[in-house]
């Protein structure tokens, strides 16, 4: 699955609009300290759906909005769009389960008049949700809190893991953990149904 382009607007240190084209093959983003190299990776995680803003090096989503720096005016919203190539394969199927050759995932954060942060999501410019994003991306093998993105220190961490911890990582990369969560959810639902059936049975006996 090829990430073709990242479009940013007032995200972290990036003032205004910025487009980062990612050609097929190897793309490097270089620059001096403080130029925003790490923020490019943060933008990808922001849309893919990492569970914690700390992994984006921010205390909360408000800190993801361009703060104006020392010379500019602070923005009141930020937005990031990831554009993926989504061609049909020989069987007529697409990696992302969306009937389009190109899929745009957009996540935005805006400040309300009272200063609260509100997130919104768009899929190919139609309103969407974080749940839909996560479902589509997990089915395609991409997750913000998975190993699609290797952060600083991850390689050293992998090398010092126990065999069991390393196995869990491999299962996560292979997508096995997705089904584990679905099984746990189904088991919780089964227990709820059984509990309700027991209550109904007790009620009928009292009648």
Helices and strands as residue ranges (DSSP letters): E 3-9, E 17-21, H 37-48, G 53-56, G 61-64, E 77-85, E 102-111, E 117-123, E 126-128, H 130-139, H 154-159, H 163-174, H 176-206
